[in-house]
């Protein structure tokens, strides 16, 4: 069982590397790697941290995070904010915006780790669908926009990011749908526990 | 009706988060008006004109022309663009637009009150290059000037103050936004797209009210327009 203190330090080190060394500048040099590599990397740092420290972080949020709804709403708006081209651009021009971005991504990861286990299958399905459609929408916009949306990146950068969004969206859609065809939705333990579905007479098997 | 019991602290927190999230997005886009950095900066300059930092410029005649940008000594309104003379695409379109604008200013009799300035951000441009550029577009010297920066630091400072970001692409040259900066009394009062003719027209009308119809008719007859 890994020592939680070591994981925390490892993540802090990686975060400092991204924020203050050329590693971060290299990740941010292309629009595609900035959005599809650096941001998911930071979110996964937060996610790992959240999983490691679940009991401790959840103790504070348990009261207001029933069903993970609060956490997922916060995550959605934070993500939407950093998808605005203006703020992605600003994070490259201004230190404080960059720090805010790093903290936001960590928070998104932590909240996901805390909220996802509590989330009902319907909540999870809604989140997945909305996330996929967000990827497709953004991908399409970045692909076809004739004007440069970010002052720090070229038009060609933008087009590559658009393609990247659509590819990631496609991969996720396939990987999430595949289990459905192989019995993932038959008689899940959650459904057994939820009287709501039984009352409505849904066939759970 | 509801088979589940609401958990009020969670409902409260979720609603708060929803409202806060919407407020944050509204703030982050200036009420849905500015989704890009460019749109944000153009919106901001209308509320808060940006004072121009001092800069020593060298015109196409290799003269120091700091008064071109200064407040009291200069013309009433200056339309300024950032260009570089080796530009294969955008700057040519910008030059053509300026030529059109020059003709319009002469036709409207405003050529003494509104001046055009093409400022090069390329350290490799020389006054001779500027002269070539201006001649390519039949620039009238009293109306349309071009200049380079004498000092690299002042160029960087100017770019930073005005929010100009220039990317050097090895194959494509400099990538930059094609914007026109409207300067009045040493401050940038508006930033517009270079080919936004109606926008620039209304800005000029806003700051330079048109002369009385009788006077402008007299002007048209008294001075033959020359390019």
Interface residues (C-beta under 8 A of the other chain):
Chain A: X63 X64 X65 X66 X67 X69 X70 X73 X74 X76 X77 X78 X80 X81 X84 X85 X86 X87 X89 X90 X93 X147 X148 X149 X150 X151 X152 X153 X154 X195 X196 X199
Chain B: X3 X4 X7 X9 X10 X12 X13 X14 X17 X18 X20 X21 X22 X24 X25 X28 X29 X34 X35 X36 X37 X38 X39 X40 X163 X165 X167 X169 X172 X175 X177
